Amino acid sequence: MTGTLMLLTLASDLAAELQRVTHKFPPEEKFVTIPQLRDEALSIMENTAYGMADFHLIHRFRFLMRAKRHLESLNSHLVLIRTTRLVNTRDLWTLEEQYGTLKIHLIAMIDALQKAILKPSDMSP
């Protein structure tokens, strides 16, 4: 599986898992926590997809940086979920594992793009 496809798959898997887990949340979270989590997951997917599209390297880099910011925001929500015990331990572990895997691959892709943008052959006067 290529890096591009893997990154998109990981983002999609995280969004699907969040969708599944949030169905178990109490009804009082319907208008606050659930939409925030789902919006972050969709923003991660959308920016990852744009970041892998056939744009100039700098635009791809910017989209992936946005995806990374949304991923970090999602992590803050996961901390809140853990603290308030909105999900069971198994579901939380799955979400945190998917978050960690996506973060590793996303950072690797960002680093690769950054190196490609800054390579010396492109910096001729």
BARODO-723140 format. One record per residue: x, y, z of N, C-alpha, C in turn; residue in three letters; residue number from 1. Coordinates in steps of 0.001 Angstrom, whole numbers, plus 500000, padded with zeros to 6 digits. Example, Ala and Ser with C-alpha at 12.3 -4.5 7.8 and 13.67 -1.06 7.14 Angstrom:
BEGIN
      nu      nv      nw     cau     cav     caw      cu      cv      cw  code  pos
  513190  494310  507800  512300  495500  507800  513200  496700  507800   ALA    1
  512850  497750  507080  513670  498940  507140  512900  500030  507870   SER    2
This chain:
BEGIN
      nu      nv      nw     cau     cav     caw      cu      cv      cw  code  pos
  500857  498820  500000  500000  500000  500000  500896  501235  500000   MET    1
  500638  502173  499096  501465  503369  499021  501198  504269  500217   THR    2
  502118  505192  500457  501977  506118  501579  500721  506957  501471   GLY    3
  500404  507386  500263  499221  508207  500033  497949  507451  500366   THR    4
  497831  506270  499828  496644  505462  500082  496549  505077  501562   LEU    5
  497684  504755  502170  497678  504385  503585  497200  505549  504447   MET    6
  497677  506749  504162  497292  507920  504932  495792  508184  504819   LEU    7
  495277  508105  503618  493838  508309  503418  493012  507223  504095   LEU    8
  493498  505992  504030  492799  504879  504680  492784  505047  506187   THR    9
  493915  505442  506760  493990  505646  508208  493048  506761  508656   LEU   10
  492997  507855  507905  492096  508960  508247  490638  508514  508154   ALA   11
  490322  507753  507127  488961  507249  506950  488581  506263  508056   SER   12
  489514  505390  508411  489252  504424  509484  488996  505113  510818   ASP   13
  489761  506160  511107  489566  506896  512356  488192  507559  512367   LEU   14
  487794  508154  511251  486475  508791  511171  485359  507763  511351   ALA   15
  485507  506603  510736  484487  505553  510866  484406  505042  512302   ALA   16
  485548  504882  512938  485562  504415  514338  484926  505456  515257   GLU   17
  485215  506725  515027  484589  507779  515836  483074  507783  515650   LEU   18
  482647  507576  514421  481208  507508  514137  480577  506364  514930   GLN   19
  481235  505208  514916  480714  504040  515631  480675  504289  517141   ARG   20
  481743  504826  517674  481856  505021  519126  480885  506088  519621   VAL   21
  480709  507156  518858  479839  508233  519338  478365  507844  519367   THR   22
  477994  506787  518660  476613  506302  518760  476307  505779  520158   HIS   23
  477335  505452  520926  477155  504924  522282  477126  506031  523341   LYS   24
  477370  507270  522936  477415  508373  523897  476026  508624  524479   PHE   25
  475976  509183  525679  474671  509538  526257  473987  510640  525437   PRO   26
  472666  510700  525497  471919  511661  524674  472311  513124  524920   PRO   27
  472718  513453  526137  473055  514854  526432  474311  515337  525684   GLU   28
  475055  514424  525101  476252  514793  524329  475940  514994  522844   GLU   29
  474672  514806  522475  474264  514844  521070  474571  516177  520381   LYS   30
  474494  517270  521106  474655  518588  520483  475986  519258  520804   PHE   31
  476848  518613  521571  478111  519245  521929  479297  518367  521520   VAL   32
  479537  517325  522261  480735  516511  522060  480703  515738  520750   THR   33
  479587  515130  520447  479494  514297  519238  479768  515116  517965   ILE   34
  479125  516274  517773  479434  517047  516556  480890  517521  516499   PRO   35
  481455  517877  517641  482850  518323  517650  483785  517201  517198   GLN   36
  483564  516010  517736  484405  514872  517366  484262  514527  515883   LEU   37
  483037  514478  515424  482798  514121  514020  483330  515190  513068   ARG   38
  483187  516453  513447  483722  517533  512603  485240  517455  512500   ASP   39
  485899  517186  513616  487360  517063  513590  487776  515894  512693   GLU   40
  487089  514771  512825  487430  513594  512016  487234  513875  510528   ALA   41
  486150  514551  510182  485912  514880  508776  486923  515897  508252   LEU   42
  487314  516841  509093  488324  517820  508686  489676  517145  508454   SER   43
  489993  516169  509281  491237  515412  509095  491196  514693  507751   ILE   44
  490088  514019  507477  489951  513297  506196  490025  514247  505008   MET   45
  489294  515341  505085  489243  516281  503969  490613  516895  503686   GLU   46
  491292  517370  504715  492595  517998  504517  493654  516985  504105   ASN   47
  493529  515760  504576  494454  514713  504138  494242  514428  502653   THR   48
  492998  514350  502228  492703  514100  500812  493241  515231  499943   ALA   49
  493017  516469  500350  493560  517597  499597  495090  517588  499618   TYR   50
  495650  517196  500739  497099  517138  500858  497729  516073  499984   GLY   51
  496968  515094  499586  497487  514035  498732  497118  514268  497261   MET   52
  496352  515316  496992  495931  515612  495616  497112  516131  494797   ALA   53
  496856  516342  493541  497910  516736  492609  498085  518255  492581   ASP   54
  498378  518826  493753  498659  520251  493867  500171  520455  493935   PHE   55
  500583  521709  493907  501990  522033  494109  502384  521593  495524   HIS   56
  503636  521256  495716  504111  520723  496990  503771  521608  498182   LEU   57
  503907  522914  498028  503642  523804  499157  502173  523757  499570   ILE   58
  501274  523607  498604  499839  523512  498930  499540  522179  499618   HIS   59
  500151  521119  499123  499977  519818  499768  500467  519887  501212   ARG   60
  501612  520516  501413  502185  520674  502755  501208  521417  503662   PHE   61
  500635  522500  503173  499696  523298  503987  498455  522491  504363   ARG   62
  497910  521735  503408  496732  520921  503724  497063  519861  504776   PHE   63
  498229  519232  504656  498596  518207  505639  498872  518824  507005   LEU   64
  499382  520037  507038  499568  520721  508321  498215  521025  508963   MET   65
  497231  521376  508144  495875  521585  508676  495315  520279  509236   ARG   66
  495536  519198  508510  495078  517891  509003  495732  517574  510339   ALA   67
  497019  517888  510459  497742  517637  511716  497160  518473  512853   LYS   68
  496828  519740  512581  496223  520581  513626  494875  520015  514070   ARG   69
  494069  519544  513115  492777  518946  513482  492988  517645  514257   HIS   70
  494021  516907  513911  494323  515673  514628  494708  515970  516075   LEU   71
  495490  517030  516291  495866  517425  517648  494643  517894  518439   GLU   72
  493742  518585  517766  492507  519011  518409  491666  517790  518805   SER   73
  491627  516814  517925  490911  515576  518226  491510  514894  519449   LEU   74
  492821  514939  519571  493472  514342  520730  493003  515011  522025   ASN   75
  492811  516322  521992  492288  517024  523177  490908  516493  523546   SER   76
  490097  516227  522530  488767  515659  522781  488879  514247  523354   HIS   77
  489845  513485  522881  490040  512132  523423  490429  512171  524895   LEU   78
  491215  513168  525272  491565  513341  526692  490302  513628  527498   VAL   79
  489444  514478  526971  488184  514790  527640  487309  513545  527769   LEU   80
  487240  512760  526708  486451  511527  526733  486988  510566  527792   ILE   81
  488307  510463  527859  488919  509579  528856  488590  510065  530264   ARG   82
  488688  511364  530487  488446  511949  531807  486994  511775  532249   THR   83
  486070  511982  531328  484642  511908  531666  484064  510508  531527   THR   84
  484879  509574  531038  484472  508177  530878  483219  508011  530000   ARG   85
  483232  508711  528869  482105  508616  527947  482108  507325  527144   LEU   86
  483260  506669  527039  483341  505408  526301  484053  504369  527148   VAL   87
  483869  503126  526774  484542  502064  527508  486032  502030  527150   ASN   88
  486793  501354  527945  488249  501325  527795  488672  500752  526454   THR   89
  488004  499713  525998  488369  499079  524725  488191  500037  523552   ARG   90
  487049  500734  523510  486811  501699  522441  487814  502851  522501   ASP   91
  488100  503316  523697  489068  504394  523857  490451  503950  523392   LEU   92
  490828  502729  523746  492128  502208  523326  492216  502137  521806   TRP   93
  491133  501691  521162  491106  501610  519702  491257  502990  519075   THR   94
  490521  503968  519596  490621  505333  519070  492030  505897  519249   LEU   95
  492597  505688  520426  493936  506213  520690  494991  505528  519828   GLU   96
  494810  504241  519574  495742  503522  518711  495652  504049  517271   GLU   97
  494438  504255  516787  494263  504786  515435  494801  506209  515340   GLN   98
  494564  507003  516363  495109  508360  516403  496641  508320  516299   TYR   99
  497279  507480  517105  498733  507393  517112  499306  506938  515785   GLY  100
  498686  505949  515178  499152  505436  513887  499021  506504  512807   THR  101
  497873  507178  512774  497667  508241  511784  498662  509368  511997   LEU  102
  498907  509726  513251  499843  510813  513544  501246  510489  513039   LYS  103
  501700  509281  513261  503032  508866  512809  503146  508988  511291   ILE  104
  502161  508469  510576  502202  508496  509111  502020  509911  508554   HIS  105
  501180  510694  509207  500960  512064  508768  502231  512894  508938   LEU  106
  502893  512754  510066  504140  513492  510303  505219  513052  509316   ILE  107
  505277  511768  509031  506260  511276  508056  506008  511889  506678   ALA  108
  504756  511978  506265  504433  512561  504966  504738  514063  504957   MET  109
  504435  514755  506051  504740  516182  506163  506250  516397  506072   ILE  110
  507016  515584  506789  508476  515700  506741  509013  515467  505334   ASP  111
  508476  514468  504635  508916  514183  503268  508607  515352  502341   ALA  112
  507426  515935  502479  507072  517084  501650  507959  518284  501964   LEU  113
  508224  518481  503247  509071  519607  503654  510477  519469  503059   GLN  114
  511013  518268  503079  512330  518034  502487  512295  518271  500974   LYS  115
  511225  517841  500324  511107  518041  498881  510988  519528  498538   ALA  116
  510297  520274  499374  510136  521710  499140  511471  522436  499327   ILE  117
  512244  522023  500300  513476  522727  500659  514734  522170  500013   LEU  118
  514599  521185  499133  515811  520600  498567  516605  521643  497780   LYS  119
  517935  521610  497869  518797  522654  497293  518625  522872  495794   PRO  120
  518304  521859  495026  518196  522028  493566  517080  522982  493180   SER  121
  516092  523150  494051  514987  524073  493771  515312  525506  494168   ASP  122
  516421  525728  494828  516722  527040  495376  517758  527769  494519   MET  123
  517773  527527  493222  518732  528214  492362  518319  529679  492193   SER  124
  519320  530584  492049  519017  532031  491968  518322  532434  490699   PRO  125
